[in-house]
Amino acid sequence: MSSTLYKPLGDNNEKIRLDAAKQLTTELLALIAGERTEKSKTDIDYALKRLTRGLASGRESARYGFAVVLTELLTALITDVNTEKWGITLEQVIEIVKSNTQSQGHTNGQEERDYQLGRLFGLQSLIQSNILFSSPAALKKYPEVLDLLFELSNKKSWLQESCGWTIASSIVLWPSEGSEKAAEITYKKLAESGFAKSGEGVGIWMALQAHHPNVSPPKDIWIKESPTMTSNLTKLAKVLKESSSKDDPDIKSKGSWSPKLGYVWDFVLRLYFSKDKPWKKLREKKGAVADWNEFWRVVVDESLFANSSSDERKYWGFLFFSKALDHVITPDDLSPLFSNNSMRCLTYQLADPERYLNKLAQKTMRGLVAKCETSKWMAPVIFKELTSNNGSSNFDQVAKGKIVDKIVCAADGPGLSEIVVELRRLIFDPLIEEEDEHSVKLAENRRQWAADQILTLTRNGKTVKTENWLRKVVELFATVGYFDIIEESRAPKIAISAASQSMFRSRLISCLTQLIGQNEGKMANGESWPFLAVRTIFNMKWESHAKSVIEFDEQIDEVVKEAMSTVAEIRKKRSAAAGSKTDTQLLAFEILYSLIILQVYNGESDALSILEDLKPIQAKLMAEPEKKKKKKKSSEDEEPEVDPAEVLIDILLSFLSRQSALLKKVAHLVFTSFCDSMTKGALERCFDVLETKEGLAGQQELFDEDNDDEDDGDDEDDEDIPSDVEMLNADDDDLGSDVEIMSASEDEDGDDEAWKALDEDLKKLIQPPSGSDDEGSDADMNDDEMLVMDAKIAEIFKKRKEASSKKTQKKDAKELMVTFKSKVLELLELFIKASPSTPLALDVLLPCLTLARRTRDQKLAAKSISVVKAFSHAVKRESTPALADPAAVDAAWALLQDLHTEAGRGSATGHKSACSSASLLVVKTLVNADAGNIARASELYSRSLTLWATDMKYGVNNAFFNDFVGWVGAVRSGLAKKVQQVEVRDEEGGKKGKKGKKGKKGKEVETAGETAGEEIEVDVVAEKVEKKGKGKKEKKEKKEKEATAAETAGEEMEVDVEEKAEEKAESPVKASKKKRKSEEPSDDGSEKKKRKSKSGKSKSKKKESDN
């Protein structure tokens, strides 16, 4: 047997240690199973001696490795057969363990500690090997081992936990035969040692009760021999708290504190929550175990978390709180954890980072949130406990964290529904007993907090948006916001004030703002969320227990009823048109109508007029196709009706002019639904807004406000100033508009000048005339003079105030107009994304580019350019606008010319790039409509290139032309094929027409050849097609070309010399253009014409040379 395996048993590396233990155990077991020899007996004796001595070694991890091998060795060695074979008895083994773990002579503290730990590990090996319970004779030695353990724990209190765990953990491992006798011995020794009233003793007692219920415990220690019964809880609390008591001196205290919870707390949790049969039986035993709620209150809340408890005991309380959180399985088990003292201690420690247990409290809260994420059912229970009962509605504020928000986000759909129900209960019952002025204010605060929490649930992107709890939210706000509950059994304990009702109405609007953006703003049954709110209000009006807080006169009430009937009609038609485009438009209209009805209830002044304006749109939308046709026939002579799209746009623009997120979302939703129905006039309404000045004058013009100020003409908004003018601090990316920086500094300068002027006016007024004595000058003034001076001073300050007020008005007006234009641009972006293929989409380009050039707000300019870019991306994703008629084509050409003009007016890089993108987009549209349009587009770019080369004020850059050339190069091959197909199709169409007139193909070709010089010149592609049908004619022309080459060589050289001389004098643009013209394939045709003209066809030569 190798002795080298003993040393690796103490290695710190677990793998090396266990491998050595495994190999040594295998060799020892083989040695025990073999025949006894003098050598094998020596090896066994050496192993037993070496292993027991190694337990007391302080080297690295020696105790773990030696204890494992010793346990396996004793299990195989101490049997009836092997005991007789090897002559080693249990008594001898116990003696060897005692002797080899006994300190010898004078030892220092560390050595003494090593020996004591060695004895503990040796006794553990004896118990865990089960050799003490293998036979009745062996069981007689069990009390001796228990005495050694209790003696060791009494001698060193820091070993008390380990000694107790050695006994408690072995109980479940006892063999069935003799286990009851072992339980009796354990009970007896536990009582005799005085350990019964210690935490470790309670753990052993509970384990014996659970696994050996038939064995009677000793009496006179615990009432009815059960430490966990209700009558024993007070004493048990002291035992587990480890606090000595004069009333009960038997309670043992270790005298030292450990930051680790004892194993007895794990046994407590097993007792209350384990599904193992032994623990479950003990829990169900009548009168043996107190209720969990009662146990927590007495043993934990009123003991560990008590005001008088030390921080160390509260530390244990937090640890047990976290342990219990992992074991509770029902809401009834979870709620007791948030008791009075535990919550008070928790919030106190969380409130200040400098407090002793702050980090542990934060760790506890993190565990709480993590548990909610894995066990969803816990979230509503914990939310309720933290925000009510023993918690606080402002728990997050007190705890300086977002614990409640995180817990809410972790809840599932049913959990969120429970949270809403709890918040509703808090709204109706703010948990205030007396009703006085202070309590009413407190109730309002708590109700506002509850409403804010509900709104947070709705807005938070992490919460699960299920229809069940969202429906409860809308119905709750609609009820408490618009009605008083008058039935006594349902009424709130403290009446909801008018201020709170107004706040609830505001929260309803905020919730609807969020819900409209989800699932197209509708529920599973197709009903929109705003309609749910309106329907709830109408249904509540008929309830006897509620009284409306909004009262209408008969006229308004009639209008609202008519609007509700209109919504009902829309709902009915939506059912018939489910899933169609009409359904989408009707849904948007339903939302629009419902929200306007809510505005009427909220007292909006112009809501009724909007309902009236919506009637023509509603009539057109609800009309049947047959009725529309009849109406057309019968109304031919009538005056043209108002365009419903224009009316709709006016309403949506009025929504956007307000600072309301809900109206903005509604405008976007409705506009998107009706994009296909937009007309040119409707879009012009949007363009009119973009063209309005960004200032007080523009605001007054747009909103029809009276301009009473004569000096408003000097409005600071100069629309012709481009957005790229260099200004101070323009390189600061963190700041907003450069103009705002300049205007701010101008305001400061203006303020300084105004103050100086004010000082000068006051000095002139107060300063005495020259030559007079300053002293006593005030005394020389009489009362009338003083009154005159006071009036003049008041006049000076009044003018100053008026000037300051006017500046504020201008500034506010500019901000309003910029925001309004930005919202209009968002509408236009929605339009071009939804309908990029309609010709109307092209009309968006020029107003956006003009705005980007004129505005002095850089963000607005960037947004205008982004609309153009969005159009380009949308076209790439779908297709270019379809030009279905010649008028649309002409409009596109005019737009392209305007875009080139607009490009020449700007100088900012972003504006130039956007103009280039817009121009290319229009060119693509024209070319897709007719491939032949590429020639005209090229001519337009050529003229712009010439203008750029000759006019330094023309604001485009070379990228404007490079983009066009690059695009042409990319699509050149496909474009040529399209042109060829068009030419072939046109030619074939022309031939068929001529054949119908003359009837003979040969005559048609002959006529075409004779009149070639007099007709419009043939394109390159057409000539190639013509050559395929006229092979003989091509050969003849080739011979003529070769014959005349020598004659024209001299003339061509002279022409080349003259052209080169002219190129030096001409602009680079013309030179390059002439060079490209000389390289074009059509030159072959022109050379043919020239040669034909030399034969006498001068008219044909003139036409070809002109081309």
Secondary structure, DSSP 8 states (H G I E B T S, - for coil): --GGGSGGGG-SSHHHHHHHHHHHHHHHHHHHHS---HHHHHHHHHHHHHHHHHTT--STTHHHHHHHHHHHHHHHHSSHHHHHHHT--HHHHHHHHHHHTS--SS--HHHHHHHHHHHHHHHHHHHHTTGGGSSHHHHTTHHHHHHHHHHHHHH-GGGHHHHHHHHHHHHTTS-STTHHHHHHHHHHHHHHHT-TTSHHHHHHHHHHHHH-TTS---SSSSGGG-TTSGGGHHHHHHHHHT---SS-TT----SS--SS--HHHHHHHHHHH--SHHHHHHHHSTTTS--HHHHIIIIIIIIITSTTS-HHHHHHHHHHHHHHHTT--SHHHHGGGS-HHHHHHHHHHHH-TTSTTHHHHHHHHHHHHHHHHH-TTHHHHHHHHHHSTTS-TTHHHHHTS-HHHHHHHH--HHHHHHHHHHHHHHHH--S--S-SHHHHHHHHHHHHHHHHHHHHHHH-TTS---HHHHHHHHHHHHHHHHEEE--TTTS-SS---HHHHHHHHHHHHHHHHHHHTSGGGB-TTS-BHHHHHHHHHHHHTT-TTEEES----HHHHHHHHHHHHHHHHHHHHHHHTTTSHHHHHHHHHHHHHHHHHHHHHTT-TTHHHHHHHHHHHHHHHHS-HHHHHHHHHHTSSS-----HHHHHHHHHHHHHTSS-HHHHHHHHHHHHHTGGG--HHHHHHHHHHHHS-SSHHHHHHHTT-----GGGGG-S--TTS-TT---TTTT-TTS--HHHHHHHHHHHHHHHHHHHHHHHHHHHHHS--TTS-STTHHHH--HHHHHHHHHHHHHHHHHHHHHHHHHHHHHHHHHHHHHHHHHHHHHHHHHHHH-TTSGGGGGGHHHHHHHHHH-S-HHHHHHHHHHHHHHHHHHHHS------SHHHHHHHHHHHHHHHHHHHH--SHHHHHHHHHHHHHHHHHHHHH-TTHHHHHHHHHHHHHHHHHH-TT----HHHHHHHHHHHHHHHHHHHHHHHHHHHHHHHHHHHHHHHHH--HHHHHHHHHHTTTTS----HHHHHHHHHT-HHHHHHHHHHHHHHHHHHHHHHHHHHHHHHHHHHHS-HHHHHHHHHHHHSTHHHHHHHHHHHHHTT-HHHHHHHHH-
